[in-house]
Amino acid sequence: MDFQSYLKQVKGAIREITVEDVARKKPARLIDVREGDEWQEGHIPGATWIPRGKLELRIEDAVPGRDEEIVIYCAGGTRSALAAKALGELGYTNVTSLAGGFSAWRRAGHAFDKPFVLTPAQKSRYARHLMLNEVGEKGQEKLLKAKVLLIGAGGLGAPSGLYLAAAGVGTMGFVDDDVVDESNLQRQVIHSTKRVGVPKVESAAQTIADLNPDVKVVQHPVRLTSENVLDILAGYDVIVDGTDNFPTRYLLNDASLILRKPVVNASIFSFEGQVTIFRPFEGPCYRCLYPEPPPPGMAPSCNEAGVLGVLPGVVGLIQATEAVKLILGIGKPLVGRLLQYDALNMKFREFKLPRDPKCVVCSEPGKKIELIDYEQFCSGNFGAASAH
């Protein structure tokens, strides 16, 4: 028997499905059995790539249920027909081959995806990530496509920004209206002596450009206000909060709830720091913990009380770690938990943070949240706060 006769026999023993039926039905399991270079040129949206030579080895992991509907396709329908026969012999009972394959799909004008492909330079740069099962190429793709906004390019934003850039977070925004001061250099490692007097967002962008050319830095040389916060936050996936004042923290909290953006929150003081994640309507928000700001003068800033230079490095790196976990969807994030760090005694403690069922902003997910005058709110003049 020659091959064509054998192929005719195989196609007589399996079931085939048309491109139109696949486009209309959108089967749950689409398996692409072409080679890697073919897959990279384009594939049907939602398909899983398993090269024909490895199909029998990998199919049980990809499709554990023998009765699940499977549509297999190749370039023109030959390899998929042979693959369908092989899966039938393995006990899969609901397998069809796409008639005409991917070529027919494209000719019919249906949409197709092109996979994200790391360049040789990126494979070298992120090699240690690619070795991790929890990251790999798919995870690195998520990082390169992610957009993270850092509120502040100071003590916490500096280490967070450096390590997020090194990890390959593709777009990073910095919000800061300050310039580099000599007193910053004891802890704000993203800046340098040569850049004293330079806007912090510009200095951060220069450092990151030297560190990783894959990263696009968006500079926001402004102070967050009720008028601009929603526009600035809207374009980002994760917010890393390195603010050092209460008005901005309350503003950021309310805006992130409106936009449903997760915030990796941290604060530092002298020798201590703490980190948590405010993920809207899943865990507590900032107002659940602090319904009202402390009286003016009761919570001195680092400018007034001082801070150990290495402290924000430790706390900022925990923030970066949590941001990466959120992007990758791995591990257990600090939602509903607060991690406290005591540098003097080298101790970490964890506290559970419940949601406040009576919280004025997050107790009702559908409730309209208005942005107010947070400077007045934090000055103790609560009644004078006006809605915007």
C-alpha positions as CSV (number, residue, x, y, z in Angstrom):
1,M,0.0,0.0,0.0
2,D,1.4,3.4,-0.9
3,F,1.0,6.5,1.4
4,Q,-1.9,8.0,-0.5
5,S,-3.9,4.8,-0.2
6,Y,-3.1,4.6,3.5
7,L,-4.1,8.2,4.0
8,K,-7.4,7.6,2.2
9,Q,-8.0,4.7,4.5
10,V,-7.1,6.8,7.6
11,K,-9.5,9.6,6.6
12,G,-12.2,7.0,6.0
13,A,-11.8,5.8,9.6
14,I,-11.8,9.2,11.4
15,R,-14.1,12.2,11.4
16,E,-13.3,15.5,9.8
17,I,-14.7,19.0,10.6
18,T,-14.9,22.1,8.4
19,V,-13.3,25.4,9.1
20,E,-16.8,27.0,9.2
21,D,-18.0,24.5,11.9
22,V,-14.9,25.2,14.0
23,A,-15.4,29.0,13.7
24,R,-19.0,28.6,14.7
25,K,-18.8,26.0,17.5
26,K,-15.5,27.1,19.0
27,P,-14.5,23.7,20.4
28,A,-13.0,23.5,23.9
29,R,-9.9,21.7,22.8
30,L,-8.0,22.8,19.7
31,I,-4.7,21.0,19.3
32,D,-2.1,22.3,16.8
33,V,0.3,19.5,15.7
34,R,2.5,21.5,13.4
35,E,6.2,22.2,14.0
36,G,7.5,25.1,16.0
37,D,8.3,27.4,13.1
38,E,4.8,26.9,11.7
39,W,3.2,27.7,15.1
40,Q,5.2,30.9,15.3
41,E,3.9,32.1,11.9
42,G,0.4,32.0,13.3
43,H,-2.2,29.7,14.9
44,I,-5.9,29.5,15.6
45,P,-6.8,31.5,18.7
46,G,-7.1,29.3,21.8
47,A,-5.2,26.4,20.3
48,T,-2.7,24.4,22.3
49,W,0.6,23.5,20.6
50,I,1.8,19.9,20.7
51,P,4.1,18.9,17.9
52,R,3.0,15.8,16.1
53,G,6.1,13.9,17.2
54,K,5.3,14.5,20.9
55,L,1.5,14.2,20.7
56,E,1.2,10.7,22.3
57,L,3.6,11.7,25.1
58,R,1.9,15.0,26.0
59,I,-1.8,14.6,25.2
60,E,-2.8,13.1,28.6
61,D,-1.4,16.2,30.4
62,A,-3.2,18.5,28.0
63,V,-6.5,16.6,27.8
64,P,-6.9,14.2,30.7
65,G,-10.5,13.3,29.9
66,R,-10.9,10.7,27.1
67,D,-14.4,11.9,26.2
68,E,-13.6,15.6,25.8
69,E,-14.1,17.1,22.3
70,I,-10.8,17.5,20.5
71,V,-10.2,19.2,17.2
72,I,-6.7,18.6,15.7
73,Y,-5.2,20.6,12.9
74,C,-2.0,20.9,11.0
75,A,-1.1,22.8,7.8
76,G,-3.3,21.0,5.3
77,G,-5.1,18.1,7.1
78,T,-2.7,15.2,6.6
79,R,-0.8,15.2,9.9
80,S,-3.9,15.9,11.8
81,A,-5.7,13.0,10.2
82,L,-2.9,10.7,11.3
83,A,-2.9,12.3,14.8
84,A,-6.7,11.8,15.1
85,K,-6.2,8.1,14.3
86,A,-3.5,7.8,16.9
87,L,-5.6,9.4,19.6
88,G,-8.5,7.1,18.8
89,E,-6.1,4.2,19.4
90,L,-5.3,5.7,22.8
91,G,-8.9,5.7,23.8
92,Y,-10.0,9.2,22.9
93,T,-13.5,9.0,21.7
94,N,-14.4,12.5,20.4
95,V,-11.6,13.5,18.1
96,T,-12.0,15.3,14.7
97,S,-9.4,16.5,12.2
98,L,-9.7,20.0,10.6
99,A,-10.3,19.6,6.9
100,G,-7.8,21.7,5.0
101,G,-6.0,22.6,8.2
102,F,-4.6,26.0,9.1
103,S,-4.2,26.9,5.4
104,A,-8.0,26.6,4.9
105,W,-8.5,28.6,8.1
106,R,-6.4,31.5,6.7
107,R,-8.0,31.3,3.3
108,A,-11.4,31.7,4.8
109,G,-10.3,35.0,6.4
110,H,-10.6,33.9,10.0
111,A,-8.5,35.7,12.6
112,F,-5.3,34.0,13.9
113,D,-2.7,34.7,16.6
114,K,1.0,35.0,16.4
115,P,2.8,33.8,19.5
116,F,5.2,36.1,21.4
117,V,8.7,34.9,20.6
118,L,11.7,35.9,22.8
119,T,14.7,37.1,20.9
120,P,18.1,35.3,21.4
121,A,19.2,38.3,23.5
122,Q,16.1,38.0,25.7
123,K,16.5,34.3,26.1
124,S,20.0,35.0,27.4
125,R,19.0,37.9,29.7
126,Y,16.1,36.1,31.3
127,A,17.7,32.6,31.2
128,R,17.2,32.1,35.0
129,H,13.5,32.9,34.7
130,L,13.1,30.5,31.8
131,M,14.4,27.7,34.0
132,L,11.6,28.2,36.5
133,N,8.5,26.1,35.8
134,E,6.4,28.9,37.4
135,V,7.8,31.5,35.0
136,G,9.2,30.0,31.7
137,E,8.6,31.7,28.4
138,K,4.9,32.3,29.0
139,G,5.6,34.0,32.3
140,Q,8.3,36.1,30.8
141,E,5.9,37.1,28.1
142,K,3.5,38.2,30.8
143,L,6.2,40.3,32.4
144,L,7.3,41.9,29.2
145,K,3.7,42.8,28.4
146,A,2.9,44.0,31.9
147,K,2.5,47.7,32.9
148,V,3.4,48.7,36.5
149,L,3.0,52.2,37.9
150,L,5.3,53.2,40.8
151,I,4.0,56.0,42.9
152,G,7.2,57.7,44.0
153,A,10.8,57.3,42.7
154,G,12.2,57.6,46.2
155,G,13.2,55.1,48.9
156,L,10.7,52.4,48.0
157,G,10.3,53.2,44.3
158,A,14.1,53.0,43.8
159,P,14.7,49.3,44.7
160,S,11.3,48.2,43.4
161,G,11.9,49.9,40.1
162,L,15.4,48.5,39.7
163,Y,14.3,44.9,40.2
164,L,11.1,45.1,38.3
165,A,13.1,46.5,35.4
166,A,15.7,43.8,35.7
167,A,12.9,41.2,35.8
168,G,11.7,42.5,32.4
169,V,8.5,44.4,33.2
170,G,7.9,45.9,29.8
171,T,6.3,49.2,30.8
172,M,7.0,51.1,34.0
173,G,5.6,54.4,35.0
174,F,7.0,56.7,37.7
175,V,4.9,59.4,39.4
176,D,7.1,61.9,41.3
177,D,7.3,65.7,41.1
178,D,10.5,66.0,43.1
179,V,14.2,66.4,42.0
180,V,17.1,64.4,43.3
181,D,18.6,65.8,46.4
182,E,21.9,64.8,48.0
183,S,20.1,63.6,51.1
184,N,18.3,61.1,48.9
185,L,21.4,59.2,47.9
186,Q,21.8,57.4,51.3
187,R,18.9,55.1,50.3
188,Q,17.4,56.0,46.9
189,V,19.7,53.7,44.9
190,I,18.2,54.4,41.5
191,H,19.7,57.9,41.5
192,S,23.4,59.1,41.5
193,T,25.5,62.0,42.6
194,K,25.8,63.3,39.1
195,R,22.0,63.6,38.9
196,V,21.5,65.9,41.9
197,G,19.0,68.5,40.8
198,V,17.6,66.3,38.0
199,P,13.8,65.4,38.2
200,K,13.5,62.0,39.9
201,V,11.4,60.5,37.1
202,E,14.1,61.5,34.6
203,S,16.9,60.1,36.7
204,A,15.0,56.8,37.2
205,A,14.4,56.5,33.5
206,Q,18.1,57.0,32.7
207,T,19.1,54.3,35.2
208,I,16.6,51.8,33.9
209,A,17.5,52.5,30.2
210,D,21.1,51.5,31.1
211,L,19.9,48.4,33.0
212,N,17.4,46.9,30.6
213,P,16.6,48.2,27.1
214,D,13.5,46.1,27.0
215,V,11.8,48.4,29.4
216,K,9.8,51.4,28.4
217,V,9.6,54.1,31.2
218,V,6.8,56.6,31.2
219,Q,7.6,59.7,33.2
220,H,4.8,61.4,35.2
221,P,6.6,64.4,36.8
222,V,3.5,65.5,38.7
223,R,1.8,65.1,42.1
224,L,-1.2,62.8,42.1
225,T,-4.5,64.8,42.5
226,S,-8.2,64.0,42.3
227,E,-8.1,65.6,38.9
228,N,-5.4,63.4,37.3
229,V,-5.2,60.2,39.3
230,L,-7.8,58.2,37.3
231,D,-6.2,59.1,34.0
232,I,-2.7,58.2,35.2
233,L,-3.7,54.9,36.8
234,A,-6.0,53.7,34.0
235,G,-3.2,52.5,31.7
236,Y,-1.4,50.2,34.3
237,D,-2.0,46.7,35.6
238,V,-0.4,46.9,39.0
239,I,0.3,49.9,41.3
240,V,3.3,49.9,43.6
241,D,2.8,52.5,46.3
242,G,5.9,54.2,47.6
243,T,4.2,57.3,48.9
244,D,5.2,59.0,52.2
245,N,2.1,61.1,52.9
246,F,-1.5,60.4,54.0
247,P,-3.4,62.5,51.4
248,T,-1.9,60.5,48.5
249,R,-2.5,57.2,50.2
250,Y,-6.2,57.9,50.7
251,L,-6.4,59.3,47.2
252,L,-4.7,56.2,45.7
253,N,-6.9,53.9,47.7
254,D,-10.1,55.4,46.5
255,A,-8.9,55.7,42.8
256,S,-7.7,52.1,42.8
257,L,-11.1,50.9,44.0
258,I,-12.9,52.8,41.3
259,L,-10.6,51.4,38.6
260,R,-10.2,48.0,40.4
261,K,-6.4,48.1,40.3
262,P,-4.3,46.1,42.8
263,V,-2.0,48.2,45.0
264,V,1.2,46.8,46.5
265,N,1.3,49.1,49.6
266,A,4.3,49.6,51.8
267,S,5.6,52.1,54.4
268,I,8.8,52.6,56.3
269,F,9.8,54.4,59.5
270,S,13.2,54.5,61.2
271,F,14.1,50.7,61.4
272,E,10.7,49.2,60.6
273,G,8.7,48.6,57.5
274,Q,5.5,46.8,56.4
275,V,4.0,45.5,53.1
276,T,0.5,44.4,52.1
277,I,-1.6,44.2,49.0
278,F,-4.9,46.0,48.6
279,R,-6.8,44.0,45.9
280,P,-10.1,45.7,45.3
281,F,-13.1,43.9,46.9
282,E,-11.1,40.7,47.6
283,G,-9.2,41.9,50.7
284,P,-9.3,45.0,52.8
285,C,-8.6,48.4,51.5
286,Y,-6.5,51.1,53.1
287,R,-9.6,52.7,54.7
288,C,-10.5,49.4,56.3
289,L,-7.2,49.7,58.2
290,Y,-7.2,53.4,58.7
291,P,-10.8,54.9,58.4
292,E,-9.4,58.3,59.4
293,P,-5.9,59.7,59.2
294,P,-4.0,60.3,62.5
295,P,-4.1,63.8,63.9
296,P,-1.5,66.2,62.2
297,G,1.9,65.8,63.8
298,M,1.2,62.3,65.3
299,A,2.9,60.4,62.5
300,P,6.2,62.0,61.6
301,S,7.7,61.4,58.2
302,C,11.1,60.0,57.4
303,N,12.3,63.6,56.9
304,E,11.4,64.2,60.5
305,A,12.3,60.9,62.2
306,G,15.1,59.5,59.9
307,V,15.3,56.1,58.3
308,L,18.0,53.4,58.1
309,G,19.4,53.6,54.6
310,V,19.1,49.8,53.8
311,L,15.6,49.5,55.2
312,P,13.7,50.7,52.0
313,G,15.8,48.3,50.0
314,V,14.4,45.3,51.9
315,V,10.9,46.6,51.9
316,G,11.0,47.7,48.3
317,L,12.2,44.3,47.1
318,I,9.3,42.7,48.9
319,Q,7.0,45.0,47.0
320,A,8.7,44.1,43.7
321,T,8.3,40.4,44.5
322,E,4.6,40.8,45.2
323,A,4.1,42.8,42.0
324,V,5.8,40.0,40.0
325,K,3.7,37.4,41.6
326,L,0.5,39.3,40.8
327,I,1.6,39.6,37.1
328,L,2.5,35.9,36.8
329,G,-0.5,34.7,38.9
330,I,1.7,32.6,41.1
331,G,2.2,32.0,44.8
332,K,0.2,33.4,47.6
333,P,0.0,37.2,47.5
334,L,-0.2,39.4,50.6
335,V,-3.9,40.0,50.2
336,G,-5.5,40.2,53.6
337,R,-2.1,39.8,55.2
338,L,0.4,42.4,56.4
339,L,4.1,41.5,56.6
340,Q,6.0,43.6,59.2
341,Y,9.8,43.9,59.2
342,D,11.9,44.9,62.2
343,A,15.5,45.6,60.9
344,L,17.0,46.1,64.4
345,N,16.0,42.7,65.6
346,M,15.9,41.1,62.2
347,K,12.3,39.8,62.6
348,F,9.4,39.4,60.3
349,R,5.8,39.1,61.7
350,E,2.6,38.5,59.8
351,F,-0.8,39.9,60.7
352,K,-4.2,39.0,59.2
353,L,-6.1,42.0,57.8
354,P,-9.9,41.5,57.6
355,R,-12.2,43.6,55.5
356,D,-14.3,46.1,57.4
357,P,-17.9,45.3,56.7
358,K,-18.7,48.9,57.4
359,C,-15.9,50.5,55.3
360,V,-17.2,53.7,53.8
361,V,-15.7,52.9,50.4
362,C,-15.3,49.2,49.9
363,S,-18.1,47.5,51.9
364,E,-20.4,47.8,48.9
365,P,-18.7,46.9,45.6
366,G,-21.3,48.7,43.5
367,K,-21.2,51.9,45.6
368,K,-20.2,55.0,43.8
369,I,-16.9,56.4,45.2
370,E,-16.2,60.1,44.9
371,L,-12.7,61.6,45.0
372,I,-12.5,64.4,47.6
373,D,-10.1,67.0,48.8
374,Y,-7.7,64.7,50.6
375,E,-5.5,67.5,51.9
376,Q,-8.4,68.9,53.8
377,F,-9.5,65.4,54.8
378,C,-6.1,64.6,56.3
379,S,-5.8,68.0,58.0
380,G,-8.7,67.0,60.3
381,N,-11.1,69.3,58.5
382,F,-13.3,66.4,57.4
383,G,-16.5,68.4,56.9
384,A,-14.8,70.7,54.4
385,A,-13.9,67.9,52.1
386,S,-15.5,68.5,48.7
387,A,-16.4,66.0,46.0
388,H,-14.8,66.2,42.5
